[in-house]
Amino acid sequence: MSSCKFYLSFENSIYKDYISEKLFNPLTLGAVPVVIGPPRDNYEEFVPADSFIHVDDFKTPQEMAEYLTLLDKNQTLYEQYFNWRKEYIAESSYFGLEHACRICQYIRSYTGYRVFKNLNQWYFG
Ligand SMILES: *[C@@H]1O[C@H](CO)[C@@H](O)[C@H](O)[C@H]1NC(C)=O
């Protein structure tokens, strides 16, 4: 992925906040993500606006293809998609382990929790 200029980050479903490793992997590895997913403003809640290309930024696939071709030919324009690296660092999360640890911290600090010994019984009654 790091040898590619662009990476097609097309999510399997289009839902608010459904933004997966398909976005974060190219950002970590140095490719510019071209995204299909929730609207641009939802992506911008998670990553800088100038770190990715959204297909909704274009009227037609051809218009997008022409823009990607332009970026491919003009290094100055292409490198604008890496300006965010002056202020941020992209770190990969090892199989979501960091998030799993956050869940444990949350459960420990959240006192309203209950213990279910049988999930099937709890869920299905
Ligand atoms: C690349 O794009 C920049 C910014 O639009 C422009 O100033 C420059 O002339 C372009 N370079 C080439 C080689 O077209």
The ligand as an SDF file (V2000), in Angstrom:
LIG
                    3D

 14 14  0  0  0  0  0  0  0  0999 V2000
    1.4300   22.0270  -10.1960 C   0  0  0  0  0  0  0  0  0  0  0  0
    0.4060   22.6840   -9.5220 O   0  0  0  0  0  0  0  0  0  0  0  0
    0.8050   23.9040   -8.9190 C   0  0  0  0  0  0  0  0  0  0  0  0
   -0.3540   24.4120   -8.0640 C   0  0  0  0  0  0  0  0  0  0  0  0
   -1.5330   24.5120   -8.8120 O   0  0  0  0  0  0  0  0  0  0  0  0
    1.2160   24.8700   -9.9950 C   0  0  0  0  0  0  0  0  0  0  0  0
    1.6510   26.0900   -9.4260 O   0  0  0  0  0  0  0  0  0  0  0  0
    2.3420   24.2540  -10.8100 C   0  0  0  0  0  0  0  0  0  0  0  0
    2.6410   25.0780  -11.8940 O   0  0  0  0  0  0  0  0  0  0  0  0
    1.9810   22.8710  -11.3070 C   0  0  0  0  0  0  0  0  0  0  0  0
    3.1330   22.2320  -11.8910 N   0  0  0  0  0  0  0  0  0  0  0  0
    3.1230   21.6900  -13.0890 C   0  0  0  0  0  0  0  0  0  0  0  0
    4.3730   21.0320  -13.4940 C   0  0  0  0  0  0  0  0  0  0  0  0
    2.1460   21.6760  -13.7980 O   0  0  0  0  0  0  0  0  0  0  0  0
  1  2  1  0
  1 10  1  0
  2  3  1  0
  3  4  1  0
  3  6  1  0
  4  5  1  0
  6  7  1  0
  6  8  1  0
  8  9  1  0
  8 10  1  0
 10 11  1  0
 11 12  1  0
 12 13  1  0
 12 14  2  0
M  END
$$$$
